[in-house]
Amino acid sequence: MGGGSAVKQHERRFLQGEREDTGKKEECGEAHWTIKAFGEYEVRKTEGGEYGLIKKGITIGTFSEARVEEERILFTLSRGMLLEVSEKGVREISTPEKAIFMGMIASDGSVTFRREPRLKGGYRTEYSSKFYSEYEELIRIFDKLSNETYGMTSHHYTRKRNGLITATIYSKGIYYDLSDLNLKPGPYEFHVPREHLDDEGKRAFLKGFFTGDGNVSVSGGDITIRIYSRCKEGLEELRQTLMDLGFHPHEILEYKRPSKETYYCFSIPTGEHIRFIDEIGSYKPRHIAIFEEIKRKRESGKK
């Protein structure tokens, strides 16, 4: 490896913000060879097994592992993110596990901070990320995803009145990580971070969201698969995400509940039900039972 300027990273997100020249030169006599080149970026591997991301002859990142695919290379970052290098450039994308985790919070969760005055002066600040469910199975899945993504699990609180379980993660770091992605812009609002999702991540996010705010109804032999939300903007992003994957969801409709709250929803065309079940699916026990029945009837109809 030839000489080059060593750089310091000043922003938490990879390759963002200003870089400062330390004045030091990197000298390395270890042999290397190019794995792939994408435009102005090049990925090299050294004899020691490390991977270097090179831009215009300068090493801007070194990684111990890389997943080399035909049209891209993926490097593991922290907090459930991957660095994707391809002909389109460089971007951070979510792992499937983090995408499901975010989808679950986007549908049935919250990302909040609370600041309260202390009796002895000063303030107490609480950062929390929450998921709500009546199903213990979903709480366990949420904790598994949280542990895989952040190395943390939640505290559980059960409401005696209706058995609703609140899984709460108290973490300033997770709060800011999800806030940086603008996952929950406000109460009853959500955002789909499509710029940080590849196709696998989009399917995973949709599965997480459908687990929370998806609906499967059966009436007189007719089956309807819908996604509901009070946030029309977020629902439009979900619909676009499905279209990115080649689905053809129906237009968004508006409903008013007896409480006068306005809800929005769109449905999946009947001809795409099986594909939706196979590619997106759900973790909710009730959904899984109906999906399995739909597939059984389809298989029996073929015989």
PyMOL commands that set and color helices and strands:
alter all, ss='L'
color gray80, all
select helices_A, chain A and resi 96-108+136-150+172-180+194-196+199-213+232-244+270-279+285-302
alter helices_A, ss='H'
color red, helices_A
select strands_A, chain A and resi 5-9+19-25+32-38+41-46+51-55+58-63+67-68+72-76+81-86+89-94+109-117+123-133+155-158+165-170+214-219+222-229+253-256+262-267
alter strands_A, ss='S'
color yellow, strands_A
deselect
rebuild
show_as cartoon
